[in-house]
């Protein structure tokens, strides 16, 4: 479906920054330190037990010589390797042991990454959704730049350019919501809104933007949902970009709802996003790697399956992948691609 460029331009012209801080399109509840402490110090509260899941080891030959069809490998959490049309694209690459500014404290990884940077094929694009530590990992970014130099293009939200330039990275595309840029290889990237927030330390809350990415390669549309709560913006995205061939959507880090619902979707809400954006095929992410919130690590896939049943949708339309799993999708219509959905990874916990 052709994209309404004028509508995109009109939306991009609507500034949503106040006093140097960005804000969501829809008003959202902002939880401060008091609410955070209320959550963390609730009587009887404990973080759920961590689990290590079965780890598949991607075939190096398959990654270095991908098929002509779109190919996707899950590296854990929100990190994927997407390959199509001669391009290799990483999303929010976090391959470190902790999602933290420190190597000795902070959310730790329970299932190792299936690949390190040295084992990746040549990377052409890196899509960064926002600057939280479980989505923007300095160690991984530095390793990518050290190996690929300026051959890799980092696509980042408004405000993040200085962070990358400080680390010697110059090949950058910095976009605001609803903006896009075409690249010499023929692909085009669009930065689209989500309902979330940003910040890496005291005093920088919402100083940089957050969002989702859509990359179109040879007419194939990949949507990377980043991190988000649920809102009407997804219907807007669907109106502009549907059908989307493949969507990577978060399903975890949603409990307790009174605290998390403004910024993290539940599996049921992820199904609504899948429908709102007109995704032919979706893959779940943002679960099963780090313990960030109060739901058990193996709960999101079970609830996703129940939500799909409740919406009378086939499980194969919204897949759960295993850590390190590689899947190939049909280029013309991902919804018609044969193959069964991976069962709940609760059975694969080690």
N, C-alpha and C positions, 0 to 999 in steps of 0.2 A: 504494500500500500504506500503511495507517495506520502512524503512528510510535508505537513503544512508549515513551510518555512516562515511565513509571515506570523503565524500564531506563535512559533518558537521565539521569534524576535520580540514579539510583544511581551511574552512571558519573561524573557531574559531582561527586558528593560525595567521590570518591576523590582526595585531595590528592596532588600529585606535586611538592612543593617541599621542598627540604632546605637549611637554612642560607641561606635567602633566594634560592636558585637553583632554577630549574625543571629537570626532567630528563625524558627520554623514557620512555614507558610500558615499552618493552623496554630492557634494559641495552644500551648501545652503546659502542663503542670511542671514547675521547676522544683526539684527536690534539693534542698540544701544540706549542710552538714548535720543539722539536727535530725532530719529525716534519715540520713545515712546511718547515724549512730543509733537511731531507733530501730532500724533494720538489723544492724550488726550486733546490737546488744540485747535483742529481744530474748526474754527468758526461755531457756531450753533450746535456743537456736544453735544448730551446728551445720557447717558446710557438709554437703553430701560426700560420700566416699568416692574417691577417684577410681577410675577403671582404665586399664590398658586394653585396647581393642586389638583384634587381629590385624596385622600389618602386611599388606601386599607389597611386593617389590616390583615397581614398574620395569617393563622390558626396555632396556636402553635402545635396542635396535628400533623398536616400535616408536619410541619418542623421537629418535633422531631421523627416522624415515617414516613420518606419519602418513596415513592413507589420505586420499583426496577428500574423504568425508570429514566433517568436524569431529575432533577428538578431544576428550576431556579427562584429566587426571586430578583426583582430589589429593591434596597435600596436607589436609587437616584444617579444621576451623574454617576460615574464609579464604584459604589459599588454594587456588586452582591453577593448573596449566591447561590452557585452551589452545588448540592448534588447528588452523584452517587456512587455506589459501596461501600457503607459504609463510604464514606468520605464527609466531609463538608468543602467547600472551599470558602474563602472570597477574593474578588478582591478590591484592593485600598479602604479599608474601611474608609470612612469619615462620621462620624455620628454627628459631632459637628455643632453648629449653624453658624459658619463662617469658610471659607477656608482661614485662616489667622494665622500668629503667635500671633495675639492678639484677645482677646475675645470681644473687644469693637469696632473694626474697621476692614474693609476688606470685601470681598464678603460674603453676608449673605445668608442663606438658606431660600428659600421662601416656600418650602413644607417640613414639618418635616420628619425626618427619620421614616420609618414604624416600626422599631425595635430599641431598645437600646441594648447594649452589654449584659445586664442581661437577655434579652429575647431570645438571640440566642441559637440554639442548640450547642452542643460541636463542636468547630472548630478545624480542623486538619491542614489545610493549609491556609496561607495568602499570596497572590501574590501581590507584590508591583512593579508597573511599573517604577516609578521614584519619585523624592523627592519634587515635587511642592506641595504646601499646599492643593490644591484641590485633591490630590492623596495620600499624606502621612500626616496623621493627628495624631499628637503626643498624643492628649487626647484619641482618640479611640485606638491607639496602646497600650498605658499604661493600659487602661481598659481591653483589650483583654488579656494582659500578667497577669494582676492582677487576672483575673477570671480563665484562663486556664493554666497559668504557662508554663512550658516547654513541655506540651502536644501539644501545637500548634507550628507548624514549619513555620517561616517567610521566604519566598523566595524573595530575594532582588537582585538588580543589583550590579555589581562591584563597590566598594567604599562605600556602605551604611552599611557594617558590623559595623564599629566603632560607627555610630549613634545609632544602636540598642543595641550594647554592653554597651554603656554609660548608657542606661536605664535598664540594668540588664537582657537583653534578650540574651540568648545563643543558643537557638535552631534555627539555621540559615542555609540557603543554599544561598550562594552568587555566582552568575554566571555572566560570560560575554556573549556577543553575540554568538549564535550558540552552547553554551555549554549546557549540560544536566546532570541530576543526577537522578538515580533511588532511590526510597525510600522503606523501609522495608514492607510497606503495599501493594506494587506491582505497585504503580503508578510511573510515570516518569515525571519530569518537564524539559522543554526546555525554555531557555531565548533567544529571537529572536530580531532582530533590528527593530527599528522604526526610523522615521525622526523627531527628536524633540531636546530637550536640558534639562539641569537640573540646579538647584540652589535654595537655600533657603534664601540667603542674599548676601550682598556685598562681592565680592571677592571669592565666591565659584562656579562661573558659570562653568558648565560642568566638575566639579571635580569628579562627580559620574556619572555613566552610566544611560541610560534610555532605555526602550524597551518594548517588549510585551512578553507574556507567552503562552506557549502551555502545557497543562497537559493532559496526556493520562492515562485513568483509564479503565481497562478491555477492551482495544481496542477502547474506545471512546475518541475522540480528541476534547477538549475544547480549543478555542483560545481566549485570552483576549488581545485586541489590544492596551490597554493603551492610550497614547496620541500621535498624529502623524500628520505630513503632508504626502502628497502622493509622492511615489517614486517607483522605479523599484524593491526595496527590497521585495515587496509583491509578485511579480511574482516568486522571488527566494523561498520565503516561500511556495508558492503554489507548486512549482516544487518538494520541499522536503517533504511536509506534506499532500498535497491534497489526498483524500478528507478530509476536516475538518468538523466534525459533527455539531458543534455549534460555531459560532464566535460572540464575543461581540465587536462591532465596534463603534467608536465615530462619531457623526454626527453634533455636535454643536461647538460653540466658533470659528467661522470662518470669521467674519467681523471686520474690513475691510480687503479685500483680499490682498491688497498691503502689509499689515503688517503681517497678520496671515497665509497666504498660505504656507510659508515654514514649519510651525509647527503644523497647525490644518487643517484637511480635511473639505471640504464642504460635504453636503449630496451626491452630485453627485460623488465626489471622494470616498466616503465611499462605494458606489455601485461598483465602480471599484475595490476596495480592496476585497469586497465580491466575486467578480468574479475572481480576481487574485489568491486568496488563495484557491479557490475551495471549498468555504463554502457551505455545503448543506442547512444550516439554519443560519441566522444572527439575532441578536437583537441589537437595537440601544441604545447608551448610550452617556454620556457627553453632556447632554442637559437638560433643564427643571427644574434644581435645583438651580443653582447659575446664576446670571447675571455677565458674565465675559467679554463679547465683545459686538459688536454693533447690531447684528441681534436681532429682537424680539424673546422672549423666545419660542413662539409657531410657529416660522417659520421652524425650522429644520424638524419636521415631515411632514409638507406640501411639502417641497422641496424633501424630501426623497421619498414620494409617487410619485411625478412627475418624479423623476429620475428613479424610477423603471418602471414606464410606458414608459418612453423614451427608456429604455433598453429592453423593452418587457419581463420584469420579473414580476412574480406574487408577490403581496404585502405580501402574507403569507410567502414568502421566506426570508423576511427581516422585522422583526416585530418591532412594537412600543409597549412597555409595559407601564402600569400605575405604578405609585409609589406604592410599596408594593405588586404588582401583583406577583403571583406564577404561573408558567407554567410548564407543564410536556412535555417532548419530547420523541419520540420513540428512543429506544436505538440503534436499528439496522440502521435506516435511518431517520434522523430528517426531511429530505425533504418530506417524505411521511406522516408525522404526521398530522392528521386531526385537523382542527381548523382554525378560521378566525383571521386575523390580527386585532389588536386593532386599532380603528380609530384614526385620529389625536387628540392628547390630548388638542388641542385648545378648543374643545367642553367641556373639563372637567375642564377648569380653573375656579377657584372659584373667 
